[in-house]
Amino acid sequence: MNNYYNKIVARLTSGVLAVGLFDDLSRFLESRLEEFLRNNPHLELEALLEQLREQEEDTLRLIADLQLQEKRSQDDILSTAQEIQRWHIRVQKAKTAGREDLAAAAGQREAALLREGNQRWGQMQGLKERINQSQKLLQKIQQRRQEVQTKAAEAQTERARATTQQRLETNGWQNPTSSYSSGFDDLEEKFRSWETQDELEKMKRNLGK
């Protein structure tokens, strides 16, 4: 792993931007992240949970956008229907007045509006279907996120239990009245948790670049 990393750094510092360099760096970071998550399985749940949150937000935005498009489509259909009605009345009026030339032209306009209305109706139905599919996807994402949240909570409880057990076993070899030792253990645990989370965030930012 270190040799591969040194190889990448050497290529960077040499000023030679060879083809595929950044692909190599990306693969290296991904492998580091995978290795890191294998050593810290509880963070894998947190990373997955964050990914599901982002997917949920994206899907909610998509649904909102599709619903806005649907509203606009409905307004367009209503406007087209009103135009069809107006030109239909004109066809009848021209026929009654014996103006077959105007009646024929108005009939063509009415037919064109009918085709346009049918096209808009089909587009609206397509939007409705996409909204329905997006809502089903949202339900699946929310269900999956709930499952991951439950697993993450269980993992947190297990880690707390293991930490407590380890502290009890450690205290068996130490003076139980030493408040300094207890405080040191708590501080060590806080720093390890913070440093682990900080390392994960750095890797995620590097992968996102």
trRosetta pair geometry for C-beta under 8 A, 3 or more apart (Angstrom, degrees):
i j d omega theta_ij theta_ji phi_ij phi_ji
1 4 5.9 -58 -153 35 29 110
1 5 6.4 27 151 -17 65 107
1 31 7.7 -157 -123 119 102 124
1 32 7.7 115 -162 -88 124 84
1 35 7.9 6 -109 -42 149 169
2 5 5.5 -55 -147 38 34 113
2 6 6.1 35 154 -20 68 106
3 6 5.7 -53 -145 37 30 111
3 7 6.4 37 152 -25 63 104
4 7 5.6 -51 -152 30 31 116
4 8 6.7 31 151 -17 63 102
4 28 6.2 -177 131 -113 115 113
5 8 5.8 -55 -154 34 33 110
5 9 6.4 30 151 -16 67 107
5 28 6.4 133 -92 -168 71 138
6 9 5.6 -54 -144 40 34 112
6 10 6.1 39 155 -24 66 105
7 10 5.8 -53 -149 32 28 113
7 11 6.6 26 153 -16 62 105
8 11 5.8 -58 -153 36 32 109
8 12 6.4 31 150 -20 66 106
8 21 7.4 130 -145 -166 82 83
8 24 5.9 -169 -104 120 109 115
8 25 5.6 128 -162 -89 138 81
8 28 6.1 -70 -38 -27 159 163
9 12 5.5 -55 -149 35 34 113
9 13 6.1 21 159 -11 69 110
10 13 6.1 -59 -139 43 27 102
10 14 6.1 32 159 -28 63 110
11 14 5.9 -52 -143 29 27 115
11 16 6.1 -82 -162 75 72 94
11 18 6.3 -66 -165 14 127 112
11 21 5.9 -158 129 -128 133 117
12 21 7.4 140 -76 177 73 132
17 21 5.7 -115 -162 19 60 150
18 21 5.1 117 62 -55 72 104
20 23 4.6 -54 -159 42 67 120
20 24 6.0 74 141 -28 84 95
21 24 5.7 -56 -158 32 31 111
21 25 6.5 28 149 -17 66 105
22 25 5.3 -46 -144 36 41 114
22 26 6.2 47 153 -24 66 101
23 26 5.6 -52 -148 34 31 113
23 27 6.5 30 153 -18 64 104
24 27 5.8 -55 -150 36 31 109
24 28 6.3 34 151 -23 64 106
25 28 5.5 -52 -150 33 33 115
25 29 6.4 31 153 -17 66 104
26 29 5.9 -54 -149 36 31 108
26 30 6.3 32 152 -20 65 106
26 207 7.1 93 -149 -131 81 66
27 30 5.6 -54 -147 37 33 113
27 31 6.3 33 155 -19 66 105
28 31 5.9 -57 -151 35 29 108
28 32 6.4 30 151 -19 64 106
29 32 5.5 -53 -149 36 33 114
29 33 6.3 35 152 -21 66 104
29 203 6.3 164 -175 -154 95 82
29 206 5.1 -143 -143 118 147 122
29 207 5.6 -172 124 -76 128 79
30 33 5.6 -53 -149 35 32 112
30 34 6.4 33 153 -19 65 104
30 207 6.6 95 -79 -112 73 117
31 34 5.6 -50 -146 36 33 112
31 35 6.3 35 153 -18 64 105
32 35 5.7 -55 -148 38 30 111
32 36 6.1 33 152 -23 65 108
32 203 6.4 -148 104 -124 107 125
33 36 5.5 -54 -146 36 31 114
33 37 6.3 28 156 -17 66 106
33 200 7.9 88 -137 -137 87 67
33 203 4.7 151 -91 162 97 138
33 204 7.6 105 -120 -69 133 57
33 207 6.6 -1 -42 -52 153 136
34 37 5.9 -56 -146 38 29 108
34 38 6.4 34 153 -23 63 104
35 38 5.7 -52 -151 31 31 113
35 39 6.7 21 154 -10 63 107
36 39 6.0 -65 -156 41 30 105
36 40 6.2 -18 160 24 68 110
36 43 7.5 -50 135 82 93 143
36 199 6.7 -155 -148 129 141 118
36 200 6.7 174 137 -92 137 75
36 203 6.5 -164 31 -30 159 166
37 40 6.2 -76 -133 65 31 78
37 41 7.0 71 166 -103 67 39
37 43 6.0 -126 -121 86 72 99
37 44 4.3 90 -171 -77 112 97
37 47 6.8 -61 -107 14 127 147
38 41 7.1 9 -154 -72 27 77
40 43 4.3 26 123 12 113 118
40 44 7.3 155 101 -23 68 79
40 196 5.9 155 -115 -168 155 126
40 200 7.6 -107 84 -67 147 121
41 44 5.4 -42 -160 19 47 118
41 45 7.4 48 148 -16 67 94
41 155 7.5 -137 109 -141 94 139
42 45 5.8 -47 -164 29 44 112
42 46 6.8 42 142 -16 67 103
42 152 7.3 101 -163 -139 81 71
42 155 4.7 167 -116 149 97 134
42 156 7.2 114 -154 -71 132 60
42 159 6.3 -3 -69 -52 158 138
43 46 5.1 -50 -149 38 46 115
43 47 6.1 49 150 -22 71 100
43 196 6.8 -138 -63 152 139 110
43 197 7.4 -170 -113 -98 119 61
43 200 5.4 -143 -174 -87 139 152
44 47 5.7 -50 -146 36 32 111
44 48 6.3 33 153 -17 64 107
45 48 5.7 -55 -146 39 31 112
45 49 6.1 35 153 -24 65 107
45 148 6.0 170 -162 -171 86 92
45 151 5.7 -144 -130 106 136 106
45 152 4.4 173 139 -88 131 88
45 155 6.0 159 17 17 158 155
46 49 5.5 -51 -146 34 31 115
46 50 6.5 33 154 -19 63 103
46 152 6.5 107 -71 -127 64 130
46 200 7.8 55 87 143 124 163
47 50 5.8 -53 -151 34 31 111
47 51 6.5 33 150 -20 63 105
47 200 7.0 -128 -71 -175 110 126
47 204 7.3 -167 -126 -85 106 125
48 51 5.5 -53 -149 35 33 114
48 52 6.4 33 153 -18 66 105
48 148 5.5 -141 110 -141 113 145
49 52 5.7 -53 -149 36 31 111
49 53 6.5 37 150 -22 63 102
49 145 6.6 94 -141 -146 70 80
49 148 5.0 -174 -84 126 83 128
49 149 6.4 102 -123 -75 124 67
49 152 6.0 -4 -51 -46 143 150
50 53 5.6 -49 -150 31 34 115
50 54 6.6 33 152 -17 64 103
51 54 5.8 -54 -153 35 33 111
51 55 6.4 33 150 -18 66 106
52 55 5.5 -51 -145 38 35 113
52 56 6.2 40 153 -23 66 103
52 141 5.9 165 -162 -172 88 88
52 144 5.9 -149 -126 102 136 104
52 145 4.2 172 137 -89 138 94
52 148 6.3 159 3 31 154 149
53 56 5.7 -53 -150 34 30 113
53 57 6.5 29 153 -17 64 105
53 145 6.9 107 -65 -127 60 135
54 57 5.8 -54 -149 37 32 110
54 58 6.3 33 153 -19 65 106
55 58 5.7 -53 -145 38 32 112
55 59 6.2 31 156 -18 65 107
55 141 5.2 -149 112 -136 114 137
56 59 5.8 -56 -146 38 29 109
56 60 6.4 31 154 -20 64 106
56 138 6.8 88 -138 -144 71 78
56 141 5.0 178 -81 129 79 132
56 142 6.4 93 -115 -73 123 73
56 145 6.5 -12 -49 -40 135 151
57 60 5.7 -53 -147 35 31 112
57 61 6.5 30 154 -17 64 105
58 61 5.8 -56 -151 36 31 110
58 62 6.4 33 150 -22 65 106
59 62 5.4 -50 -147 34 35 115
59 63 6.4 36 154 -20 66 102
59 134 5.9 169 -165 -172 89 91
59 137 5.8 -149 -132 105 137 109
59 138 4.7 175 132 -86 136 87
59 141 6.2 168 7 15 154 155
60 63 5.8 -51 -148 34 31 111
60 64 6.4 32 153 -18 63 106
60 138 6.8 96 -68 -119 66 129
61 64 5.7 -54 -149 37 32 113
61 65 6.3 32 153 -18 65 107
62 65 5.8 -58 -150 37 30 110
62 66 6.3 27 155 -17 66 108
62 134 5.4 -147 108 -140 115 141
63 66 5.8 -56 -145 39 30 110
63 67 6.2 31 156 -20 65 107
63 131 6.2 89 -141 -141 77 77
63 134 4.9 -180 -80 122 86 133
63 135 6.4 90 -113 -70 132 74
63 138 6.8 -13 -41 -46 140 143
64 67 5.8 -55 -147 36 28 111
64 68 6.5 31 153 -20 62 104
65 68 5.7 -53 -152 33 32 113
65 69 6.5 32 150 -17 65 104
66 69 5.5 -52 -149 37 35 113
66 70 6.3 40 150 -24 66 103
66 127 5.7 168 -172 -165 90 89
66 130 5.5 -145 -136 104 143 111
66 131 4.8 -177 122 -79 133 86
66 134 6.4 157 15 13 153 154
67 70 5.4 -47 -146 32 35 116
67 71 6.6 39 152 -21 64 100
67 131 6.3 93 -70 -115 73 132
68 71 5.7 -50 -151 32 33 112
68 72 6.6 31 151 -15 64 104
69 72 5.7 -55 -151 39 33 111
69 73 6.2 37 150 -23 66 107
69 127 5.5 -151 104 -129 109 139
70 73 5.5 -54 -147 36 31 115
70 74 6.4 35 153 -21 65 103
70 124 6.3 94 -141 -148 71 80
70 127 4.6 180 -83 128 86 136
70 128 6.6 99 -119 -69 128 66
70 131 6.6 -11 -46 -41 143 142
71 74 5.7 -51 -150 33 31 112
71 75 6.6 32 151 -18 63 104
72 75 5.6 -54 -151 35 34 112
72 76 6.4 35 151 -20 66 105
73 76 5.6 -53 -149 36 32 112
73 77 6.4 34 152 -21 65 104
73 120 6.2 170 -163 -178 85 90
73 123 5.9 -148 -132 105 132 103
73 124 4.1 167 138 -90 135 93
73 127 6.1 173 5 13 157 152
74 77 5.7 -52 -147 34 32 112
74 78 6.4 33 154 -19 64 105
74 124 6.5 104 -66 -127 63 138
75 78 5.8 -54 -149 36 31 112
75 79 6.4 31 153 -18 65 106
76 79 5.7 -55 -148 38 31 111
76 80 6.2 32 154 -19 66 107
76 120 5.4 -139 112 -150 114 143
77 80 5.7 -55 -146 38 30 111
77 81 6.2 34 153 -22 65 105
77 117 6.4 91 -142 -148 73 81
77 120 5.0 -177 -82 120 81 126
77 121 6.1 92 -117 -76 128 71
77 124 6.4 -26 -42 -34 137 149
78 81 5.7 -52 -147 33 30 113
78 82 6.6 31 153 -19 62 104
79 82 5.8 -54 -153 34 32 112
79 83 6.6 32 150 -17 64 105
80 83 5.6 -55 -151 36 35 112
80 84 6.4 40 150 -23 67 102
80 113 5.9 172 -169 -173 88 92
80 116 5.8 -147 -139 107 136 106
80 117 4.4 174 130 -88 133 90
80 120 6.1 154 4 27 156 152
81 84 5.6 -48 -148 32 33 114
81 85 6.5 35 153 -19 63 104
81 117 6.4 100 -69 -126 65 136
82 85 5.7 -52 -150 35 33 113
82 86 6.4 35 151 -21 64 105
83 86 5.6 -52 -147 34 33 113
83 87 6.4 23 158 -10 67 106
83 113 5.3 -145 108 -140 110 146
84 87 6.2 -63 -148 43 28 101
84 88 6.1 33 153 -25 65 109
84 110 6.0 88 -148 -150 69 78
84 113 4.7 -172 -82 117 80 128
84 114 6.0 94 -120 -71 128 70
84 117 6.3 -20 -46 -37 138 147
85 88 5.6 -54 -146 33 29 115
85 89 6.6 31 155 -20 63 102
86 89 6.0 -55 -157 32 30 110
86 90 6.7 29 147 -17 63 107
87 90 5.2 -49 -147 36 41 116
87 91 6.5 51 151 -27 67 95
87 106 5.4 -178 -170 -173 87 87
87 109 5.0 -134 -145 102 148 109
87 110 4.2 -169 113 -77 120 85
87 113 6.4 142 30 12 144 147
88 91 5.6 -45 -153 26 35 114
88 92 6.8 29 152 -12 63 103
88 110 5.5 103 -71 -125 66 138
89 92 5.9 -57 -154 39 34 109
89 93 6.1 35 150 -21 67 110
90 93 5.4 -53 -141 39 33 114
90 94 6.1 33 159 -20 67 105
90 102 7.7 -102 161 152 98 103
90 106 4.5 -143 109 -145 108 146
91 94 6.1 -59 -149 36 26 107
91 95 6.4 24 154 -17 63 108
91 103 5.3 81 -156 -152 64 75
91 106 4.5 -165 -76 107 70 119
91 107 5.1 88 -118 -71 127 75
91 110 6.1 -38 -39 -21 133 146
92 95 5.8 -55 -147 37 31 111
92 96 6.3 33 155 -21 65 107
93 96 5.8 -55 -149 34 29 113
93 97 6.5 17 155 -9 63 110
94 97 5.9 -63 -147 44 31 104
94 99 4.4 -85 -165 76 85 102
94 100 7.5 140 142 -87 102 17
94 102 4.0 -144 -137 98 137 104
94 103 3.8 -171 101 -67 117 75
94 106 5.8 157 5 13 145 140
95 98 7.6 43 -180 -70 31 22
95 99 7.6 -93 -66 57 22 62
95 100 7.1 55 -111 -96 63 60
95 103 4.6 84 -61 -109 74 147
97 102 8.0 -3 71 57 119 133
99 102 4.1 12 134 28 119 114
99 103 6.1 143 97 -22 69 88
100 103 5.2 -54 -140 39 35 116
100 104 6.1 39 158 -24 68 102
101 104 6.0 -52 -149 32 26 109
101 105 6.6 21 153 -13 61 107
102 105 5.7 -56 -147 40 34 109
102 106 6.0 32 155 -18 68 109
103 106 5.8 -57 -144 41 28 109
103 107 6.2 34 153 -25 63 107
104 107 5.6 -53 -148 32 29 115
104 108 6.7 32 152 -20 62 101
105 108 5.8 -51 -154 31 33 112
105 109 6.7 32 148 -17 64 103
106 109 5.5 -51 -151 36 37 112
106 110 6.3 40 150 -22 67 104
107 110 5.5 -51 -147 35 33 113
107 111 6.3 35 153 -20 65 104
108 111 5.7 -52 -146 35 32 111
108 112 6.4 33 153 -20 64 104
109 112 5.8 -54 -149 35 32 112
109 113 6.4 31 153 -17 64 107
110 113 5.8 -57 -151 38 31 111
110 114 6.4 36 150 -23 65 104
111 114 5.5 -50 -150 32 33 115
111 115 6.7 34 152 -18 64 101
112 115 5.8 -52 -153 34 34 110
112 116 6.4 33 149 -18 65 107
113 116 5.4 -53 -146 39 35 114
113 117 6.1 39 152 -23 66 104
114 117 5.6 -52 -146 35 30 113
114 118 6.4 32 154 -19 63 103
115 118 5.8 -53 -149 35 31 111
115 119 6.5 33 152 -19 64 105
116 119 5.7 -55 -151 35 32 112
116 120 6.4 30 153 -17 66 106
117 120 5.7 -54 -146 38 32 110
117 121 6.2 36 153 -23 65 105
118 121 5.5 -52 -147 33 31 115
118 122 6.6 33 153 -19 63 102
119 122 5.8 -53 -153 34 32 111
119 123 6.6 32 150 -18 64 104
120 123 5.6 -53 -150 36 35 113
120 124 6.4 37 152 -21 66 104
121 124 5.7 -53 -149 35 32 112
121 125 6.5 33 152 -19 64 104
122 125 5.7 -53 -149 35 33 112
122 126 6.5 37 151 -21 64 104
123 126 5.5 -53 -152 34 33 115
123 127 6.6 36 150 -20 65 102
124 127 5.5 -50 -151 33 36 113
124 128 6.5 40 150 -22 65 102
125 128 5.5 -48 -150 32 35 115
125 129 6.6 37 151 -19 64 103
126 129 5.7 -53 -151 34 33 111
126 130 6.5 32 152 -17 65 105
127 130 5.7 -55 -147 37 33 110
127 131 6.3 36 153 -21 66 104
128 131 5.7 -53 -149 35 30 113
128 132 6.4 33 152 -20 64 105
129 132 5.6 -53 -149 35 32 113
129 133 6.4 30 153 -16 65 106
130 133 5.7 -53 -145 39 32 110
130 134 6.2 33 154 -20 65 108
131 134 5.7 -56 -145 38 29 111
131 135 6.3 30 155 -20 64 106
132 135 5.9 -55 -148 34 28 110
132 136 6.6 29 153 -17 62 104
133 136 5.7 -54 -152 35 33 112
133 137 6.4 35 150 -20 65 105
134 137 5.5 -52 -148 36 34 114
134 138 6.3 40 150 -24 65 102
135 138 5.4 -46 -147 31 34 116
135 139 6.7 38 152 -21 62 100
136 139 5.7 -51 -154 31 34 113
136 140 6.7 33 150 -17 64 103
137 140 5.7 -56 -153 36 35 111
137 141 6.3 34 151 -19 68 105
138 141 5.7 -54 -147 36 32 111
138 142 6.2 29 156 -17 66 107
139 142 5.8 -56 -145 39 29 109
139 143 6.2 30 155 -20 64 107
140 143 5.7 -55 -146 37 29 112
140 144 6.2 29 155 -18 65 107
141 144 5.7 -56 -148 38 30 110
141 145 6.2 31 153 -22 65 107
142 145 5.6 -50 -143 35 31 113
142 146 6.5 35 154 -22 62 102
143 146 5.8 -53 -153 32 31 112
143 147 6.7 32 149 -19 63 104
144 147 5.6 -54 -153 34 35 113
144 148 6.4 31 152 -16 67 105
145 148 5.7 -54 -147 39 33 109
145 149 6.2 39 152 -23 66 105
146 149 5.6 -51 -146 34 31 115
146 150 6.5 35 153 -21 63 103
147 150 5.8 -54 -154 32 31 112
147 151 6.6 27 150 -15 64 106
148 151 5.6 -54 -148 39 36 110
148 152 6.1 38 152 -22 68 105
149 152 5.6 -52 -144 36 30 112
149 153 6.3 32 154 -20 63 104
150 153 5.8 -54 -150 34 29 110
150 154 6.4 29 151 -18 63 106
151 154 5.6 -54 -148 37 33 112
151 155 6.2 34 152 -20 66 105
152 155 5.6 -52 -146 36 32 112
152 156 6.3 34 152 -21 64 104
153 156 5.6 -51 -148 34 32 112
153 157 6.4 34 152 -19 63 104
154 157 5.7 -53 -150 36 32 112
154 158 6.3 32 151 -19 65 106
155 158 5.6 -54 -148 37 33 112
155 159 6.3 34 153 -20 66 104
156 159 5.7 -52 -146 35 32 110
156 160 6.4 33 153 -19 64 105
157 160 5.7 -54 -149 36 31 111
157 161 6.3 32 152 -20 65 105
158 161 5.6 -53 -148 35 32 112
158 162 6.2 31 154 -18 66 106
159 162 5.7 -54 -145 39 31 110
159 163 6.1 33 154 -21 65 107
160 163 5.7 -53 -145 36 30 112
160 164 6.3 31 155 -19 64 106
161 164 5.8 -55 -149 36 29 111
161 165 6.3 29 153 -19 64 108
162 165 5.6 -54 -147 37 31 112
162 166 6.2 32 154 -20 65 106
163 166 5.7 -54 -147 36 30 110
163 167 6.3 31 154 -20 64 106
163 189 6.5 70 -151 -126 134 141
164 167 5.7 -54 -148 35 30 111
164 168 6.4 31 153 -20 64 105
165 168 5.7 -53 -149 34 31 111
165 169 6.4 28 153 -16 65 106
166 169 5.7 -56 -148 39 32 109
166 170 6.1 31 153 -19 67 108
167 170 5.6 -54 -144 38 31 111
167 171 6.1 32 156 -21 65 107
167 182 7.9 65 -168 -130 120 77
167 185 5.9 114 -120 154 104 154
168 171 5.8 -54 -144 36 28 111
168 172 6.9 42 150 -34 58 97
169 172 5.7 -44 -162 13 34 119
169 173 7.9 17 149 -6 59 97
170 173 6.3 -67 -169 37 41 99
170 174 6.4 13 145 -1 73 118
170 185 7.1 147 91 -104 150 141
171 174 5.4 -72 -139 52 42 102
171 176 5.7 70 172 -104 108 75
171 181 7.7 136 -109 117 79 128
171 182 7.6 27 -96 -85 118 89
174 178 6.2 -83 154 37 110 133
174 181 5.4 -177 165 167 149 166
175 178 4.3 89 82 -26 103 109
175 181 7.0 139 58 3 83 146
178 181 4.0 50 112 8 121 113
178 182 6.8 157 102 -12 70 83
179 182 5.6 -55 -152 39 40 113
179 183 6.1 39 152 -19 70 106
180 183 5.8 -58 -148 39 30 109
180 184 6.2 34 153 -23 65 107
181 184 5.6 -53 -149 33 30 114
181 185 6.6 32 153 -20 63 102
182 185 5.8 -53 -153 32 32 111
182 186 6.6 30 151 -16 64 105
183 186 5.6 -54 -151 36 36 112
183 187 6.3 34 153 -18 68 107
184 187 5.7 -56 -147 38 31 111
184 188 6.2 35 153 -22 66 106
185 188 5.7 -53 -147 34 30 114
185 189 6.4 31 154 -19 64 105
186 189 5.8 -56 -151 35 31 111
186 190 6.4 30 152 -20 65 106
187 190 5.7 -53 -147 35 33 112
187 191 6.3 30 156 -17 66 106
188 191 6.0 -57 -148 38 29 108
188 192 6.3 28 155 -19 65 107
189 192 5.9 -55 -146 36 29 110
189 193 6.4 29 156 -18 64 107
190 193 5.9 -58 -151 37 29 110
190 194 6.2 25 154 -16 65 110
191 194 5.7 -57 -144 40 31 109
191 195 6.0 28 159 -18 68 110
192 195 5.9 -56 -141 39 27 108
192 196 6.2 29 158 -20 63 109
193 196 5.9 -57 -148 36 26 111
193 197 6.4 21 157 -14 63 110
194 197 5.9 -60 -147 40 29 108
194 198 6.1 30 155 -21 65 110
195 198 5.6 -53 -143 37 30 114
195 199 6.4 35 155 -22 63 104
196 199 5.8 -54 -152 32 29 112
196 200 6.7 28 151 -17 63 105
197 200 5.7 -54 -152 35 34 112
197 201 6.4 34 152 -19 67 105
198 201 5.8 -53 -148 35 32 111
198 202 6.5 35 154 -21 64 104
199 202 5.8 -54 -151 33 31 112
199 203 6.6 29 153 -17 64 105
200 203 5.8 -58 -152 36 32 109
200 204 6.3 31 153 -19 67 106
201 204 5.7 -54 -146 36 33 111
201 205 6.4 33 155 -19 65 104
202 205 5.8 -56 -150 36 30 110
202 206 6.4 30 153 -19 64 106
203 206 5.6 -54 -148 36 33 112
203 207 6.4 31 154 -18 66 105
204 207 5.8 -55 -148 37 32 109
204 208 6.3 29 154 -19 64 111
205 208 5.7 -61 -148 38 31 111
205 209 6.9 43 153 -37 64 96
206 209 6.0 -43 -157 10 35 114
